[in-house]
Amino acid sequence: MEGMIAARQTRVIFDMAGVTHADSAAIGAIVRCLTKLKSAGGALRIAAAQPMIEYSLKLTRVDILIEIFPTVDQAAKGFSAPDESAGRQV
């Protein structure tokens, strides 16, 4: 995560499609990533979580902190880099 933040890649989507199990340590790691990203002005989204993973995230109330989307494409919509909109006129 530190390398991504150093490279100013602070909008992150975790594609969870291949994840079938997440214990408390894994959920804790996800929350730590969120904390680091938020400290750097970024954000984290989760995409394509298997039903059991999504259940665990809801049970631990992580879904309140991190938006969960059915697909990576849906998670990516409207999720631009923090400075991409700077300088644009509407």
Secondary structure as the mmCIF struct_conf table of DSSP 4:
data_model
#
loop_
_struct_conf.conf_type_id
_struct_conf.id
_struct_conf.beg_label_comp_id
_struct_conf.beg_label_asym_id
_struct_conf.beg_label_seq_id
_struct_conf.end_label_comp_id
_struct_conf.end_label_asym_id
_struct_conf.end_label_seq_id
HELX_RH_AL_P HELX_RH_AL_P1 GLU A 2 ALA A 6
TURN_TY1_P TURN_TY1_P1 ALA A 7 ARG A 8
STRN STRN1 ARG A 11 ASP A 15
TURN_TY1_P TURN_TY1_P2 ALA A 17 GLY A 18
HELX_RH_AL_P HELX_RH_AL_P2 SER A 24 SER A 39
TURN_TY1_P TURN_TY1_P3 ALA A 40 GLY A 41
STRN STRN2 ALA A 43 ALA A 47
BEND BEND1 ALA A 48 ALA A 48
HELX_RH_AL_P HELX_RH_AL_P3 PRO A 51 LEU A 59
TURN_TY1_P TURN_TY1_P4 THR A 60 ARG A 61
HELX_RH_AL_P HELX_RH_AL_P4 VAL A 62 LEU A 65
BEND BEND2 ILE A 66 ILE A 66
STRN STRN3 GLU A 67 PHE A 69
BEND BEND3 PRO A 70 THR A 71
HELX_RH_AL_P HELX_RH_AL_P5 VAL A 72 ALA A 76
TURN_TY1_P TURN_TY1_P5 LYS A 77 GLY A 78
TURN_TY1_P TURN_TY1_P6 PRO A 82 GLU A 84
BEND BEND4 SER A 85 SER A 85
TURN_TY1_P TURN_TY1_P7 ALA A 86 GLY A 87
#
